[in-house]
Every structure is written in structure tokens, then in C-alpha cells.
Amino acid sequence: MSQENSEDHTWRESSASCTDSHICIKDLTKVFKRDDVETVVLEGFSLDVKKGELITLVGPSGSGKTTILRLIAGLIQPTSGGVLMDGELRTSPGADRGMVFQDFALFPWRSVRKNVEFGLEIAGVPKEERRARAEKYIKLAGLEKFIDARVHELSGGMKQRVGIARALVGHPDVILMDEPFGALDAQTRNIMQVQLLNILDKTDQTIIFVTHSVDEAVFLSDRIVVLTKRPAKIKEVIEIPWPRPRDRATPEFTALRKRILTELEEENVMEN
């Protein structure tokens, strides 16, 4: 048995406890080493995610939230542990996972259509098919009137909708969103949160969403994963009991937001 097959077999055996999970993160540890200095970012991190869930990660700055996304995406490799999807070990990037970045990561000289088509173009999807698929998701994102506009002509919120359409067009099972609305002003951010939920209502993707905004986490999530300071472990997993859309002004919403903020403040005090 090859080393890769042996590892895959090992993770199949270890995933027996999460057979109903879409994503099964088992005992992830990540150590970065630079100039003989080791930094442990994650240590024994485990999480099960069901199909169609929207999971939000919140934690102190530098607690490893983006590292978790990059490990799930296969952009970096764990020091130990692993990530399984539907029982299969994932060790490299794949079309089953799409990413949306805070800084948009778009090509400003290309049109909206060409940006959304880019991944399909690289994958060798025929022109007519990628055009049809791009148009579908551009319309879903509410950008059909701007389909031929250059990205540099768009507002921040519109650019982020292009990024979401680009992530969706490849039909990934999972979308990984790293502070996607963090660069937007407060009003645009709230609008984008509602638009994201409208888009996801028409799809069945699993979402893992990183944010520093507790308000955003409570508004969007099925579950919120509160992380400790580095090296990150799970401090608490909070299931949100209310259907969407949610009213931010209710006492229950305010109380939960305050509770999570208190937990994060405790971690920051411990760190200092």
C-alpha cells in the first residue's frame, strides 16, 4: 500500500465517529517554523460540519482562523491530523472547495464575466458552457447589468459579489469565506450579509465563514465556533436556535452577542 493510500486508510478508520459529517476535521495541529523558531497555531483541533451548514469561526486575532480555512482548502499541509470530506482525506486544493477572500482577489483589467469564468477557463471548460454557467451565477449575484463592466469600475460590495459568483460557478460542495466583508463599510456589509443569505437560499453549499464581527456571526450562522487564543482550540460551539432572517434588535440576539464578546475578551485578557 502506498504512503498516500495508507494515510487515507488511517483517516477512514479514524473518521468512524463522524460518518454523518460532510467535513470531518480530526486532531489538526499546525506548527509554523521560521529561523528555528516554532509557532504552534493549532493544536488538536477537531470539528464536524454537516452538509448545508453555515459555520462561523470567531476568535482572538492571530488565533488561527485563516489557517484552518487554508488547511481545509489544501493550500497548506497540517503538521499532524487531517481533513476529510465525505470520508475522503483532502491534502491538496480541489474543485470541491471554493474560496472567497477579503481582498477580492479579482483581475481588475478583466470584465465581471471574465473574472467569473476564470477558474472554468483554467479547467478547460468549453467556451459556451463556461459562458452559460458564468451568466447564471452573475445573475444570481444580481450583477447581470454589469456583466461586461471592468472590475475596477465596481464598488466594494459589487466586487465581493463577483468573488462569490466566481466561487459558486465551479459548483463546489464547500465554500470557504475568509473575512469576505471585512473591507466594506458597515452599511454595505449588512447589505452583503442579506444578499449572501439570499444567494445561499438558492444553493446547497456548505459554508465555513471566518469573521471578526460577532454581530455578523450571530446574524448568519447555523453554528458559531468560538476559538481560544493561539494555539487555537475550540472554547465553545454555539448553535443558533432562530430561523433566518434574524432581527439584530431583539433581546435574545443582543444577549448572545454580548456573551460571545465576553468570551473573546476573556481570551484577550489571558493573552495579555
N, C-alpha and C positions, 0 to 999 in steps of 0.2 A: 504494500500500500504506500503511495507517495505521501510526502510530508503534508501536502495540502489536503489530500483525501483523509489522512489520519487526523488532522486538525478538525476537518469538517465532521468526521465521525465523532470526535470527542465532544464537539459542541452540540451535535444532535443528541448525544447521551445527556449532556448537562441541561438541555432545554426541556426536559420532560416535565418540569414544573410550570412551564408557560406554553403549553401546546395550543391554547386558545388565543395566544398573542399574535398580533401582526408583526410587531417588533419586540424582540426579546434581547435586552441588554444585560449581559451577565458579567459581573465582577470586573468591570472596566477599571484599569489603572493606567494612567499616563504620566510618564516622567520625562520631562524635557531636560536635556543636558547641554550645557554650553560652557566652554572653558573650564571643564572639570567641576562645574557647579551643577548639581542636580536640583530640579524644581518639581516636586510632586504636585500635579494639578488635580488629578482624580485618583481616588483610592477605593477600590472595591465597589464601584458604582453599579447598581442593578436597577432596572426598570422594565416593566411590561407595558406595552401600548397596544390597545385593541384597534381593529380596523375601523376607520372613520372617526377616530377620536381627534380632538384638538387639545394637545398637551402643551402647557406653557412652562418654561423653566425660568424661575426668578432666583436671584441670589446676589450676594455682595459682588462688587466689581472685582474682576480677577478670579472669580470662583470656578471658572472652567466651563461656563455655559456654551460659549462658542466652540471650545474644544470638544464638547460632547457632540455638537452638530457635525463637526468635521470628522469625527470618528464614525458616526453613523453614515455620513456621506462616503466614507472610504478615502477621504483626501489625506488623512494621516493614519498611522497604524498604532494600535494600543501597545503599551508595554506588556500588559497581560490582560486577559479577558477577551470578550468578543461581542459582536453584534450579529444577531440572526434576524432574518426576515422570512416569515412563513417556514421556519425550521432550517433555513439555509444560511450558512455563515457568509457574511459580507466582508470582504477585505480590500475592495477597490471600488472606485466610482462605477455607477451603473445607471441605465436609463430608468430604473425603477425608483430612483430618488432624484428629486429636483430641488434646487436651492434658490432662495430669494435673499439678496444681500441688502444691507443698509445703504450702501453707496451706489445702488442701482446696477453697477457693473454692465452698463449698456455701451454700445458703439454710437457715439454722438453723430457721426457722419452718415450713419445708415438710417433708413426710414423705420417707422414703427413696424411695418410689415417685415422688413428685412431683419430687424432685431429679433422678432418673434420666430422667424423662420430659421435663425442661425443654427441652432442645435440640430434641426432636421436636415439642413444643408450639409453639415459636417457628417451626419449619419448616412448620407447618400439617399435620402428620401426623394423620390421623383418630384420634379418641379410642380406639377399640377396638384399632387397630393399635399405637399407641404404648404402650397398657397391656400388650399381649401381649409386645411387644419389651422393655419395661422389666422385666417379670416374668422373662423368660428370662435377662437378664443379672444381675438381682438374685440369682436362684437360682445362677447360675454363680459369683457372688462370695460365695456362702454366707450371704446375708443374708435369705433368704426368711422367717425368723421375725421379722424386724424391718421388714418391708416398709411397715408403716403407722406405724412409730415416727418421732418428730421427730428431726432430725439432732442437735440439741443434747443428746439423751439418749444418744448413742452414744460409744464410746471412740474414741481417735485412730485406731487401726487399722481400726475399722469405718467411720469416716468416709472413710478413704482408699480402702477397698473400694467405697464409694458413688461416689467420684470415678472409680475405674477402670471401674465399671459404666456410669457416665454417658458416659465416653469411648468405650466399646465399643458402646453402644446405637445410635449413629449409623452403625455399620458403616464406620468409616474404614479406609483402606488403611494408614495410618501413625498410630502413637500416639507423641506427644512427651511425655516424662516429666521434669519439672524437679524434681530432689531430692524425689521423692514421699514418701520415708520419712524424710527428714531431721529431721522434728519428733518422731519416735517414739523411745521408749526402746529400748535395744539388743535386748532380748528380743523386743519386738513387731516391731521392724524385721526381725529374722531370720525371724520367722513370716510377715511380709508378703512377704518375698522368695520364700519357698517357695510361698505362695498365688498370687503373681503368675505364677510359672512354671507352676503347675497350671492357671491360667486361660488362659495363652497356649498351653498344650499343646492346648487345645480350640479355638483360633482360629488364624488365619494372618496376623495383623498384623505389619507391620514396626515395630520399636521403636527409637527413639533416646532414650537414657536419660542424664540428667546426674546425677552424684553426686560428693561429696567423699570418699566411702568407697571406698578401693581394695579392701578386702575384699569389699564389695558388688559392685564392678565385676567382680572375678575370679569371684565366685560366679554371677553372672547372664549374663555376656556371651558372644556368639559372637566379637566383636572389641572390643578396647579402644583408643580413640583418645586418646593422651597428647598434651596441648597444651603449648605453650611459654607463658611469661609474655606479657602483653599487649605488642604486638598479637599475637593468637594465630595460631600456625602449628602444623602437625602435627609433633610431635617424633618420634613412633613410632606405628605401628599394630600391635597385638599380637593375633594370632589365638589363641584359647584351644583347645587340642587335645583337651580332655577332654569327654566327654559329661556332660549333667546328669542327675540331681542330683550335686553335687560335694561332696567331703569337705574341709572347711576345714583339717583337721588333717594332711593329707598333706604330706610334704616338698616336693613339686612346687608345691602351692598356696602354701605359705609362701614358697618361693623366688621365685615370680613376684610375689607381693605385695610382698616386700622390694625386688625390682628396680624395680618401678614407683614405690614410695615414694622410692627413691634418686633416680630421675629427677626426680620432683617437687621433692624437696629441692634438687637442683641448680638448678632454675629459681628457687626462692625465694631461694637464696643469690645468684644472678645479679641478681635484682631488688633485693636489699638492698645 
